[in-house]
Amino acid sequence: MLVLKALHISFVVAWFAGLFYLPRIFVNLAMVPEGSKAEEQRLLLMAHKLYRFMTPLGVLAVVLGLWLWFGFDFAGGWLHVKTLLVVFLIAYHLYCGQLLRKFQAQQNARNHVWFRFFNEVPVLVLFTVVFLVVLKPF
């Protein structure tokens, strides 16, 4: 069980690294001046590769989390809240993919300020999940 926990935590950390950095690339993309095609293409390539890299990490984090939950019978209301937050993170991840496709199609309608706030969402979720897991308040 400890090996599964260690793997789960490792994949969660790696997934969150992508969830933290991809929206930061979106901030930079939203700030690219008109006519800076090389900069825009470089950032799009970085975002595309990061999204492709972080997606399997997220899948492995979720699969191992479910294995831990159902294989070892964890219980408590805190776990249900954590699960809802994970579902939200999955939706956030998928929405990042949608935003990336909009950037690639030159259809982004949001400014860098919006992306700066959007970038903070996974941080808030991470703090909440860590406190739920460690404190198990209910």
N, C-alpha and C positions, 0 to 999 in steps of 0.2 A: 504493500500500500504506500509506503514512503517513496518508492521509486515513482509510482504514478503521481503522487503529489508533487514531487520534484519536477517531473516532466511537465505537469500541468502548469505549475508556476513559471517554469522556463518559457513555455509557449505563450502564456499570458503576457509575460514581460516583453517578449519579442513582438507580439501582436500590438501591444500598446505603444511600442516604439514607433511602429508604422502609423497607428492612429494619431499619435502626437505629431509626426512629421509631415504626413501627406497634406493635412489642411494648411500647414505652414508653407508648403510649396504652392498651394492655392493662393495664399496671401501674396506671394511673390509673383505668381502668374497674373493676378488681378492688377498688379502694379507695373507690369511690363509696358513701357511706352509704345505708342503706335510706331510701327515700322521696325521694331527690334525683333525681327523674325528669328535670328539665331538664338537669342536669349529665350524667347518663347519656346522654340523647338527643344532646346536643352532642358528646360523645366518640364515640358510635357513628357519628354523621354524619361526623366527622373521619376516623375509622378507615376507614369505607366509601369515602369519597372518595380517601383516600390509597391504599388497596388498588387501587381502579380506576385510579389514576394510575400507580402503580408497576408494575403488571402489564405493560403494553406496553413500559415501559422495560427490564424484565427480559427480555422476549422479544427485543427489539432487541439487547440486550447479548449474549445467547446466539447469536442468528443471526449477528451480526457476528463473534463469536468463532469460530464454526464456519467461517464464510467465510474468516477469516484462517488457521485451522488447515489446512483442506483445500485452499484456493486457493493457499497459499504453502508447503505442505509443511513445516510445523514438525514437529520430532520430538524425542524424548527421554522418558525415564521421568517426568521432572518434569511433563510435559504430561498424562500419564495420571493422575497424582495430582491435578493441577489440575482435570481434567475430572471426576473423581470428586467433588471438592469442589463444583464447579458443579452437578452432579446433586444433591448434598446440599442446596445452596442453593435449588434449584428445589423440592425436597421441603419445605424449611423455609418457603418462600414460600407454597406450597399449604396447608401446615399452618396458617400464619397466617390464610389465608382460612377454613379450617375453624373456627379459634378465634373469628374474627370472627362467623361464622354462629351459633356457640354463644352468644356475648354477645348477639347480636340476638334470639335465641330465649329469652333468660333462662335458659340452661342451663350457664353457666360453673361449673365445679367446682374451679377452681384459685384460689389466693390470690395476693396481690401479690408475695410473696416468690418464688414459683415463676416468675412472669413476669419478675422482676428478673434471675434467672439465665438464663432463656430469652432475654432481651434481649441477653445477652453473646455468644451463639453466633455471630452474623454478624461480630462484631469479631474473634473468634479465627480464623474462616475467612478473613477479609480479610487479616490478618497473614500467615497461612500461604501464601495464594495470592501475595501480593506477594513474599514471600521466594522462593517457587518460581520465579516469573517472572523476578525480577532475578538470582538466584544460579544458577538452573538446576543444582542440586546433583547431578543424575544423569540 
